[in-house]
Amino acid sequence: MIFFENGRTMFESEEHYSFYIEKVEKLNPDVYLRALIYAVGICPDTRRRWQSFYDEADRSIKPEVINEGWQTGTTYKITRLAYQLFTDGTPTAVTYDEKDNPTEDFKECSRYSVSDIFCCEYAPFFVEAIKLRYPEYFSSRNVYTEEKRLVDQLRSEQEKN
């Protein structure tokens, strides 16, 4: 089931919608934090672990969540997208253990490609997170749709007759 806020933002479930609204009302977020809240809220596994992603008191992310044992292929994608939208960078590409391992950092950095993140069932919701982060680029536009094409075609045919 998909839900909408003001007919615009698509949500994965009622729980996703409720989580988003609760956090938005509590945290008074800017577009960076809205995108983070939305993305983390998509999946029950990440939503349940919100405290592992974001420190509400410090208003800061916790990039080390990428190394937690509960992460799955899909939750890695959510984490990477959420943090990339929040920071405009690759914050999980830092080694969080005591060893400095640039090879692992490079591997992590390479996992931020579009195909690495978007190839999953949550792709439509990832687009919604991007819209929340960059609202100025997703405003209403006069777009040429199939419906407009058909209207133009009918009008053209009527003008000929």
BANUGU-505532 format. One record per atom (N, C-alpha, C): z, x, y; atom name. Coordinates in Angstrom, 1 decimal. Atoms other than C-alpha are relative to their C-alpha. Example, Ala and Ser with C-alpha at 12.3 -4.5 7.8 and 13.67 -1.06 7.14 Angstrom:
BEGIN
[rec [0.0; 0.9; -1.2]; N]
[rec [7.8; 12.3; -4.5]; CA]
[rec [0.0; 0.9; 1.2]; C]
[rec [0.0; -0.9; -1.1]; N]
[rec [7.1; 13.7; -1.1]; CA]
[rec [0.8; -0.8; 1.1]; C]
***
This chain:
BEGIN
[rec [0.0; 0.8; -1.2]; N]
[rec [0.0; 0.0; 0.0]; CA]
[rec [0.0; 0.9; 1.2]; C]
[rec [0.1; -0.8; -1.3]; N]
[rec [-0.9; 1.3; 3.5]; CA]
[rec [0.5; -0.8; 1.1]; C]
[rec [-0.6; 0.7; -1.1]; N]
[rec [1.0; 0.4; 6.6]; CA]
[rec [-0.6; 0.6; 1.3]; C]
[rec [0.5; -0.5; -1.3]; N]
[rec [0.0; 0.8; 10.3]; CA]
[rec [1.1; -0.2; 1.1]; C]
[rec [-0.9; 0.1; -1.2]; N]
[rec [2.0; 1.4; 13.5]; CA]
[rec [-0.9; -0.4; 1.1]; C]
[rec [0.8; 0.5; -1.1]; N]
[rec [0.5; -0.6; 16.3]; CA]
[rec [-1.5; 0.0; -0.3]; C]
[rec [1.4; 0.1; 0.4]; N]
[rec [-2.7; -0.9; 14.3]; CA]
[rec [-0.7; 1.3; 0.0]; C]
[rec [0.7; -1.3; -0.1]; N]
[rec [-3.5; 2.8; 14.6]; CA]
[rec [0.4; 1.0; -1.1]; C]
[rec [-0.4; -1.1; 0.9]; N]
[rec [-1.5; 5.2; 12.4]; CA]
[rec [0.2; -0.6; -1.4]; C]
[rec [0.0; 0.5; 1.4]; N]
[rec [-1.9; 4.8; 8.6]; CA]
[rec [1.2; 0.7; -0.7]; C]
[rec [-1.1; -0.6; 0.7]; N]
[rec [1.1; 5.4; 6.4]; CA]
[rec [-0.2; -0.2; -1.5]; C]
[rec [0.2; 0.0; 1.5]; N]
[rec [1.3; 6.1; 2.6]; CA]
[rec [0.8; -1.1; -0.6]; C]
[rec [-0.9; 1.0; 0.6]; N]
[rec [4.1; 3.6; 1.9]; CA]
[rec [0.9; -0.5; 1.1]; C]
[rec [-1.1; 0.5; -0.9]; N]
[rec [6.8; 1.5; 3.5]; CA]
[rec [1.0; 1.1; 0.3]; C]
[rec [-1.0; -1.1; -0.2]; N]
[rec [9.2; 4.4; 2.9]; CA]
[rec [-0.5; 1.1; 1.0]; C]
[rec [0.6; -1.0; -0.9]; N]
[rec [6.9; 6.8; 4.7]; CA]
[rec [0.1; -0.5; 1.5]; C]
[rec [-0.1; 0.6; -1.3]; N]
[rec [6.7; 4.4; 7.7]; CA]
[rec [1.4; 0.0; 0.5]; C]
[rec [-1.4; 0.0; -0.4]; N]
[rec [10.5; 3.9; 7.8]; CA]
[rec [0.6; 1.3; 0.3]; C]
[rec [-0.5; -1.4; -0.3]; N]
[rec [11.2; 7.6; 7.6]; CA]
[rec [-0.6; 0.5; 1.3]; C]
[rec [0.7; -0.5; -1.2]; N]
[rec [8.7; 8.3; 10.4]; CA]
[rec [0.7; -0.7; 1.2]; C]
[rec [-0.6; 0.8; -1.1]; N]
[rec [10.2; 5.5; 12.7]; CA]
[rec [1.4; 0.5; 0.2]; C]
[rec [-1.4; -0.5; -0.2]; N]
[rec [13.8; 6.6; 12.0]; CA]
[rec [0.1; 1.3; 0.7]; C]
[rec [-0.1; -1.3; -0.6]; N]
[rec [13.1; 10.2; 12.9]; CA]
[rec [-0.5; 0.0; 1.4]; C]
[rec [0.5; 0.1; -1.3]; N]
[rec [11.0; 9.4; 15.9]; CA]
[rec [1.0; -0.6; 1.0]; C]
[rec [-1.0; 0.6; -0.8]; N]
[rec [13.7; 7.2; 17.3]; CA]
[rec [1.2; 0.9; 0.2]; C]
[rec [-1.1; -0.9; -0.1]; N]
[rec [16.4; 9.8; 16.6]; CA]
[rec [-0.3; 1.2; 0.8]; C]
[rec [0.3; -1.3; -0.5]; N]
[rec [14.6; 12.9; 17.7]; CA]
[rec [-0.8; 0.1; 1.3]; C]
[rec [0.8; 0.0; -1.2]; N]
[rec [12.5; 11.8; 20.6]; CA]
[rec [-1.1; 1.2; 0.0]; C]
[rec [0.9; -1.1; 0.2]; N]
[rec [9.7; 14.1; 19.4]; CA]
[rec [-1.2; 0.1; 0.9]; C]
[rec [1.3; -0.2; -0.7]; N]
[rec [6.7; 15.7; 21.2]; CA]
[rec [-1.0; -0.1; -1.1]; C]
[rec [1.1; 0.2; 1.0]; N]
[rec [3.3; 15.7; 19.4]; CA]
[rec [0.2; 1.0; -1.2]; C]
[rec [-0.2; -1.0; 1.1]; N]
[rec [4.2; 18.9; 17.4]; CA]
[rec [1.0; -0.6; -1.0]; C]
[rec [-1.0; 0.5; 1.0]; N]
[rec [7.4; 17.3; 15.9]; CA]
[rec [-0.5; -1.3; -0.6]; C]
[rec [0.5; 1.3; 0.6]; N]
[rec [5.7; 13.9; 15.4]; CA]
[rec [-0.9; 0.4; -1.2]; C]
[rec [0.9; -0.4; 1.1]; N]
[rec [3.0; 15.6; 13.3]; CA]
[rec [0.9; 0.6; -1.2]; C]
[rec [-0.8; -0.5; 1.1]; N]
[rec [5.7; 17.5; 11.3]; CA]
[rec [0.8; -1.1; -0.7]; C]
[rec [-0.7; 1.2; 0.6]; N]
[rec [7.8; 14.3; 10.7]; CA]
[rec [-1.0; -0.8; -0.9]; C]
[rec [1.0; 0.8; 0.7]; N]
[rec [4.7; 12.4; 9.7]; CA]
[rec [-0.4; 0.7; -1.3]; C]
[rec [0.5; -0.7; 1.2]; N]
[rec [3.4; 15.1; 7.3]; CA]
[rec [1.1; 0.1; -1.1]; C]
[rec [-1.1; -0.2; 1.0]; N]
[rec [6.8; 15.8; 5.6]; CA]
[rec [0.3; -1.4; -0.6]; C]
[rec [-0.3; 1.4; 0.5]; N]
[rec [7.3; 12.0; 5.3]; CA]
[rec [-1.0; -0.6; -1.0]; C]
[rec [1.0; 0.6; 0.8]; N]
[rec [4.1; 11.4; 3.3]; CA]
[rec [0.5; -0.1; -1.5]; C]
[rec [-0.3; -0.1; 1.4]; N]
[rec [5.5; 12.4; -0.1]; CA]
[rec [1.5; -0.2; -0.2]; C]
[rec [-1.5; 0.2; 0.3]; N]
[rec [8.9; 11.3; -1.6]; CA]
[rec [0.7; 1.3; -0.2]; C]
[rec [-0.7; -1.2; 0.2]; N]
[rec [9.7; 14.8; -2.7]; CA]
[rec [0.3; 0.8; 1.3]; C]
[rec [-0.3; -0.7; -1.3]; N]
[rec [9.3; 16.3; 0.8]; CA]
[rec [0.8; -0.8; 0.9]; C]
[rec [-0.8; 0.9; -0.9]; N]
[rec [10.7; 13.3; 2.6]; CA]
[rec [1.5; 0.1; -0.4]; C]
[rec [-1.4; -0.1; 0.5]; N]
[rec [13.9; 13.5; 0.5]; CA]
[rec [0.6; 1.3; 0.4]; C]
[rec [-0.6; -1.4; -0.3]; N]
[rec [14.3; 17.2; 1.5]; CA]
[rec [-0.3; 0.3; 1.5]; C]
[rec [0.2; -0.2; -1.4]; N]
[rec [13.8; 16.8; 5.2]; CA]
[rec [0.8; 1.1; 0.6]; C]
[rec [-0.9; -1.0; -0.5]; N]
[rec [16.8; 18.9; 5.9]; CA]
[rec [-0.4; 1.5; -0.4]; C]
[rec [0.5; -1.3; 0.4]; N]
[rec [15.1; 21.8; 4.1]; CA]
[rec [-1.2; 0.5; 0.8]; C]
[rec [1.1; -0.3; -0.9]; N]
[rec [12.2; 21.6; 6.5]; CA]
[rec [0.3; 0.3; 1.4]; C]
[rec [-0.2; 0.0; -1.5]; N]
[rec [13.7; 21.1; 9.9]; CA]
[rec [1.5; -0.1; 0.3]; C]
[rec [-1.3; 0.0; -0.5]; N]
[rec [17.0; 21.8; 11.6]; CA]
[rec [0.1; -0.8; 1.2]; C]
[rec [0.0; 0.9; -1.2]; N]
[rec [17.6; 18.9; 13.9]; CA]
[rec [0.9; 0.5; 1.1]; C]
[rec [-0.9; -0.5; -1.0]; N]
[rec [20.5; 20.5; 15.7]; CA]
[rec [-0.7; 1.1; 0.8]; C]
[rec [0.7; -1.1; -0.6]; N]
[rec [18.5; 23.7; 16.5]; CA]
[rec [-1.4; -0.3; 0.5]; C]
[rec [1.4; 0.4; -0.2]; N]
[rec [15.2; 21.8; 16.7]; CA]
[rec [-1.0; 1.1; -0.4]; C]
[rec [0.8; -1.1; 0.5]; N]
[rec [13.6; 24.5; 14.6]; CA]
[rec [-0.4; -0.3; -1.5]; C]
[rec [0.5; 0.1; 1.4]; N]
[rec [11.6; 24.7; 11.3]; CA]
[rec [0.7; 1.0; -0.8]; C]
[rec [-0.5; -0.9; 1.0]; N]
[rec [12.8; 26.4; 8.2]; CA]
[rec [-1.1; 0.4; -1.0]; C]
[rec [1.1; -0.4; 0.7]; N]
[rec [9.8; 28.3; 6.9]; CA]
[rec [0.3; 0.4; -1.5]; C]
[rec [-0.4; -0.5; 1.3]; N]
[rec [11.7; 29.6; 3.9]; CA]
[rec [-0.1; -1.1; -1.1]; C]
[rec [0.2; 1.1; 0.9]; N]
[rec [11.3; 26.1; 2.3]; CA]
[rec [-1.2; 0.3; -1.0]; C]
[rec [1.2; -0.3; 0.9]; N]
[rec [8.0; 27.4; 0.9]; CA]
[rec [0.3; 0.7; -1.3]; C]
[rec [-0.4; -0.7; 1.2]; N]
[rec [9.9; 29.5; -1.6]; CA]
[rec [1.0; -0.7; -0.9]; C]
[rec [-0.9; 0.7; 0.8]; N]
[rec [12.1; 26.8; -3.0]; CA]
[rec [-0.6; -0.5; -1.3]; C]
[rec [0.5; 0.2; 1.4]; N]
[rec [11.8; 26.1; -6.7]; CA]
[rec [-0.6; -1.4; -0.3]; C]
[rec [0.5; 1.3; 0.2]; N]
[rec [11.1; 22.4; -6.4]; CA]
[rec [-1.5; -0.2; 0.5]; C]
[rec [1.3; 0.1; -0.5]; N]
[rec [7.8; 23.0; -4.6]; CA]
[rec [-1.1; -0.2; -1.1]; C]
[rec [1.1; 0.1; 0.9]; N]
[rec [4.7; 21.8; -6.4]; CA]
[rec [-1.4; 0.3; 0.7]; C]
[rec [1.2; -0.2; -0.7]; N]
[rec [1.0; 22.2; -5.7]; CA]
[rec [-0.2; -0.9; 1.2]; C]
[rec [0.2; 1.0; -1.1]; N]
[rec [0.9; 19.1; -3.6]; CA]
[rec [1.0; 0.2; 1.1]; C]
[rec [-1.0; -0.1; -1.1]; N]
[rec [4.2; 19.7; -1.7]; CA]
[rec [-0.3; 1.4; 0.7]; C]
[rec [0.4; -1.2; -0.7]; N]
[rec [3.0; 23.3; -0.9]; CA]
[rec [-1.1; -0.4; 1.1]; C]
[rec [1.1; 0.5; -1.0]; N]
[rec [-0.1; 21.6; 0.8]; CA]
[rec [0.6; -0.7; 1.2]; C]
[rec [-0.6; 0.7; -1.1]; N]
[rec [2.1; 19.3; 2.8]; CA]
[rec [0.8; 0.9; 0.9]; C]
[rec [-0.8; -1.0; -0.8]; N]
[rec [4.5; 22.1; 3.8]; CA]
[rec [-0.9; 0.8; 0.9]; C]
[rec [0.9; -0.8; -0.8]; N]
[rec [1.6; 24.3; 5.0]; CA]
[rec [-0.6; -0.7; 1.1]; C]
[rec [0.6; 0.7; -1.1]; N]
[rec [-0.1; 21.6; 6.9]; CA]
[rec [1.1; -0.4; 1.1]; C]
[rec [-1.1; 0.4; -0.9]; N]
[rec [3.2; 20.3; 8.5]; CA]
[rec [0.3; 1.2; 0.9]; C]
[rec [-0.4; -1.1; -0.8]; N]
[rec [4.1; 23.8; 9.6]; CA]
[rec [-1.1; 0.5; 0.9]; C]
[rec [1.1; -0.4; -0.8]; N]
[rec [0.7; 24.7; 10.8]; CA]
[rec [-0.2; -0.9; 1.2]; C]
[rec [0.0; 0.9; -1.2]; N]
[rec [0.6; 21.6; 13.0]; CA]
[rec [1.1; 0.2; 1.0]; C]
[rec [-1.1; -0.2; -0.8]; N]
[rec [4.0; 22.3; 14.3]; CA]
[rec [-0.1; 1.3; 0.8]; C]
[rec [-0.1; -1.3; -0.6]; N]
[rec [3.5; 26.0; 15.1]; CA]
[rec [-1.4; 0.5; 0.5]; C]
[rec [1.3; -0.5; -0.2]; N]
[rec [-0.3; 26.4; 15.4]; CA]
[rec [-0.2; 1.4; -0.7]; C]
[rec [0.1; -1.3; 0.7]; N]
[rec [0.1; 29.3; 13.0]; CA]
[rec [0.3; -0.1; -1.5]; C]
[rec [-0.3; 0.0; 1.5]; N]
[rec [1.0; 30.3; 9.4]; CA]
[rec [1.5; 0.5; -0.2]; C]
[rec [-1.4; -0.5; 0.0]; N]
[rec [4.8; 30.5; 9.6]; CA]
[rec [0.6; 0.3; -1.4]; C]
[rec [-0.5; -0.3; 1.3]; N]
[rec [5.3; 30.6; 5.8]; CA]
[rec [-0.6; 1.3; -0.5]; C]
[rec [0.6; -1.3; 0.4]; N]
[rec [3.4; 33.9; 5.6]; CA]
[rec [0.9; 1.1; 0.2]; C]
[rec [-1.0; -1.0; -0.1]; N]
[rec [6.6; 35.8; 6.1]; CA]
[rec [0.8; 0.1; -1.3]; C]
[rec [-0.8; -0.2; 1.3]; N]
[rec [8.5; 37.4; 3.2]; CA]
[rec [1.4; -0.4; 0.4]; C]
[rec [-1.4; 0.4; -0.3]; N]
[rec [11.9; 35.8; 3.0]; CA]
[rec [1.0; 0.7; -0.9]; C]
[rec [-1.0; -0.7; 0.8]; N]
[rec [13.5; 38.1; 0.5]; CA]
[rec [0.2; 1.4; 0.6]; C]
[rec [-0.3; -1.3; -0.6]; N]
[rec [14.8; 41.6; 1.1]; CA]
[rec [-1.1; 1.0; -0.1]; C]
[rec [1.1; -0.9; 0.1]; N]
[rec [11.6; 43.3; 0.0]; CA]
[rec [-1.1; -0.3; 0.9]; C]
[rec [1.2; 0.3; -0.8]; N]
[rec [8.7; 43.7; 2.3]; CA]
[rec [-1.2; 0.2; -0.8]; C]
[rec [1.1; 0.0; 0.9]; N]
[rec [5.7; 42.7; 0.4]; CA]
[rec [-1.3; -0.5; 0.7]; C]
[rec [1.2; 0.4; -0.7]; N]
[rec [2.5; 42.6; 2.5]; CA]
[rec [-1.0; -0.7; -0.9]; C]
[rec [1.0; 0.6; 0.9]; N]
[rec [0.3; 41.6; -0.5]; CA]
[rec [0.4; -1.5; -0.2]; C]
[rec [-0.4; 1.4; 0.1]; N]
[rec [2.3; 38.4; -1.0]; CA]
[rec [-0.2; -0.7; 1.3]; C]
[rec [0.2; 0.6; -1.3]; N]
[rec [2.2; 37.7; 2.7]; CA]
[rec [-1.5; -0.3; 0.2]; C]
[rec [1.5; 0.3; -0.2]; N]
[rec [-1.6; 38.0; 2.7]; CA]
[rec [-0.4; -1.1; -0.9]; C]
[rec [0.4; 1.1; 0.9]; N]
[rec [-1.9; 35.7; -0.3]; CA]
[rec [0.5; -1.3; 0.6]; C]
[rec [-0.5; 1.2; -0.6]; N]
[rec [0.3; 33.1; 1.4]; CA]
[rec [-0.9; -0.4; 1.2]; C]
[rec [0.9; 0.2; -1.2]; N]
[rec [-1.8; 33.5; 4.6]; CA]
[rec [-1.3; -0.6; -0.4]; C]
[rec [1.3; 0.5; 0.4]; N]
[rec [-5.0; 32.8; 2.7]; CA]
[rec [0.1; -1.4; -0.6]; C]
[rec [-0.1; 1.3; 0.5]; N]
[rec [-3.6; 29.5; 1.4]; CA]
[rec [0.0; -1.1; 1.0]; C]
[rec [0.0; 1.0; -1.1]; N]
[rec [-4.0; 27.8; 4.7]; CA]
[rec [-1.5; -0.5; 0.3]; C]
[rec [1.4; 0.5; -0.3]; N]
[rec [-7.8; 27.1; 4.4]; CA]
[rec [0.0; -1.5; -0.2]; C]
[rec [0.2; 1.5; 0.1]; N]
[rec [-9.0; 23.5; 4.7]; CA]
[rec [0.0; -0.5; -1.4]; C]
[rec [0.1; 0.4; 1.3]; N]
[rec [-9.9; 23.3; 1.1]; CA]
[rec [1.3; 0.2; -0.8]; C]
[rec [-1.3; -0.2; 0.6]; N]
[rec [-6.6; 24.7; 0.0]; CA]
[rec [1.0; -1.1; 0.3]; C]
[rec [-1.0; 1.0; -0.4]; N]
[rec [-4.7; 22.1; 1.9]; CA]
[rec [-0.5; -1.4; -0.3]; C]
[rec [0.4; 1.4; 0.0]; N]
[rec [-6.9; 19.0; 1.9]; CA]
[rec [-0.5; -0.5; -1.4]; C]
[rec [0.5; 0.4; 1.3]; N]
[rec [-8.0; 18.9; -1.7]; CA]
[rec [1.2; -0.6; -0.8]; C]
[rec [-1.0; 0.8; 0.7]; N]
[rec [-5.4; 16.3; -2.8]; CA]
[rec [-0.1; -1.4; 0.4]; C]
[rec [0.0; 1.4; -0.3]; N]
[rec [-4.7; 12.6; -2.8]; CA]
[rec [0.5; -0.4; 1.4]; C]
[rec [-0.6; 0.3; -1.3]; N]
[rec [-2.9; 12.8; 0.5]; CA]
[rec [-1.0; 0.4; 1.2]; C]
[rec [0.9; -0.4; -1.1]; N]
[rec [-6.0; 14.0; 2.5]; CA]
[rec [-0.2; -1.0; 1.1]; C]
[rec [0.1; 1.0; -1.1]; N]
[rec [-6.4; 10.7; 4.4]; CA]
[rec [1.2; 0.0; 1.0]; C]
[rec [-1.2; 0.0; -0.8]; N]
[rec [-2.8; 11.0; 5.6]; CA]
[rec [0.1; 1.3; 0.7]; C]
[rec [0.0; -1.2; -0.7]; N]
[rec [-3.3; 14.6; 6.5]; CA]
[rec [-0.8; -0.1; 1.3]; C]
[rec [0.8; 0.2; -1.2]; N]
[rec [-6.0; 13.5; 8.9]; CA]
[rec [0.8; -0.8; 1.1]; C]
[rec [-0.8; 0.8; -0.9]; N]
[rec [-3.5; 11.0; 10.4]; CA]
[rec [1.0; 1.0; 0.7]; C]
[rec [-0.9; -1.0; -0.6]; N]
[rec [-1.0; 13.9; 10.9]; CA]
[rec [-0.7; 0.8; 1.1]; C]
[rec [0.8; -0.7; -1.0]; N]
[rec [-3.8; 15.8; 12.8]; CA]
[rec [-0.2; -0.9; 1.2]; C]
[rec [0.2; 0.9; -1.2]; N]
[rec [-4.4; 12.7; 15.0]; CA]
[rec [1.3; -0.1; 0.8]; C]
[rec [-1.3; 0.0; -0.8]; N]
[rec [-0.7; 12.6; 15.9]; CA]
[rec [0.2; 1.3; 0.8]; C]
[rec [-0.2; -1.3; -0.7]; N]
[rec [-0.7; 16.3; 16.8]; CA]
[rec [-1.0; 0.2; 1.2]; C]
[rec [1.0; -0.2; -1.1]; N]
[rec [-3.9; 16.1; 18.9]; CA]
[rec [-0.5; -1.4; 0.5]; C]
[rec [0.4; 1.3; -0.4]; N]
[rec [-4.0; 12.6; 20.3]; CA]
[rec [-1.1; -0.1; 1.0]; C]
[rec [1.0; -0.1; -1.1]; N]
[rec [-6.1; 13.6; 23.3]; CA]
[rec [-1.5; 0.1; -0.6]; C]
[rec [1.3; -0.1; 0.6]; N]
[rec [-9.0; 14.3; 20.9]; CA]
[rec [-0.4; -1.2; -0.9]; C]
[rec [0.3; 1.1; 0.8]; N]
[rec [-8.8; 11.1; 19.0]; CA]
[rec [0.2; -1.4; 0.7]; C]
[rec [-0.1; 1.2; -0.8]; N]
[rec [-8.8; 8.6; 21.8]; CA]
[rec [-1.2; -0.9; -0.3]; C]
[rec [1.1; 0.9; 0.3]; N]
[rec [-11.1; 5.6; 21.7]; CA]
[rec [-1.3; 0.5; 0.7]; C]
[rec [1.3; -0.5; -0.5]; N]
[rec [-14.7; 6.5; 22.1]; CA]
[rec [-1.1; -1.1; -0.3]; C]
[rec [1.2; 0.9; 0.3]; N]
[rec [-18.0; 4.5; 22.2]; CA]
[rec [-0.8; 0.7; -1.1]; C]
[rec [0.6; -0.6; 1.1]; N]
[rec [-19.1; 5.5; 18.8]; CA]
[rec [-1.1; -0.9; -0.6]; C]
[rec [1.1; 0.8; 0.5]; N]
[rec [-22.4; 4.4; 17.3]; CA]
[rec [0.3; -0.3; -1.5]; C]
[rec [-0.4; 0.4; 1.4]; N]
[rec [-21.4; 2.5; 14.1]; CA]
[rec [-1.1; -0.7; -0.6]; C]
[rec [1.0; 0.8; 0.7]; N]
[rec [-23.4; 0.7; 11.5]; CA]
[rec [-0.1; -1.4; 0.6]; C]
[rec [0.0; 1.4; -0.6]; N]
[rec [-22.4; -2.6; 13.1]; CA]
[rec [-0.8; 0.1; 1.3]; C]
[rec [0.8; 0.0; -1.2]; N]
[rec [-23.8; -1.5; 16.4]; CA]
[rec [-1.5; 0.3; -0.3]; C]
[rec [1.4; -0.2; 0.4]; N]
[rec [-27.0; -0.2; 14.7]; CA]
[rec [-0.7; -1.3; -0.3]; C]
[rec [0.5; 1.3; 0.5]; N]
[rec [-27.5; -3.6; 13.1]; CA]
[rec [-0.2; -0.9; 1.2]; C]
[rec [0.1; 0.8; -1.2]; N]
[rec [-26.9; -5.4; 16.5]; CA]
[rec [-1.3; 0.5; 0.8]; C]
[rec [1.1; -0.6; -0.8]; N]
[rec [-29.4; -3.0; 18.2]; CA]
[rec [-1.3; -0.4; -0.7]; C]
[rec [1.2; 0.3; 0.8]; N]
[rec [-31.9; -3.6; 15.4]; CA]
[rec [-0.4; -1.5; 0.2]; C]
[rec [0.3; 1.4; -0.2]; N]
[rec [-31.6; -7.4; 15.7]; CA]
[rec [-0.5; -0.3; 1.4]; C]
[rec [0.4; 0.1; -1.4]; N]
[rec [-31.9; -7.2; 19.5]; CA]
[rec [-1.4; 0.5; 0.2]; C]
[rec [1.4; -0.5; -0.1]; N]
[rec [-35.0; -5.1; 19.2]; CA]
[rec [-1.0; -0.9; -0.6]; C]
[rec [0.9; 0.9; 0.7]; N]
[rec [-36.6; -7.5; 16.7]; CA]
[rec [-0.2; -1.3; 0.9]; C]
[rec [0.1; 1.2; -0.9]; N]
[rec [-35.8; -10.4; 19.1]; CA]
[rec [-0.8; 0.2; 1.2]; C]
[rec [0.7; -0.4; -1.2]; N]
[rec [-37.3; -8.6; 22.0]; CA]
[rec [-1.5; 0.0; -0.3]; C]
[rec [1.4; -0.1; 0.5]; N]
[rec [-40.5; -8.1; 20.0]; CA]
[rec [-0.6; -1.4; -0.1]; C]
[rec [0.5; 1.4; 0.2]; N]
[rec [-40.8; -11.9; 19.3]; CA]
[rec [0.0; -0.7; 1.3]; C]
***
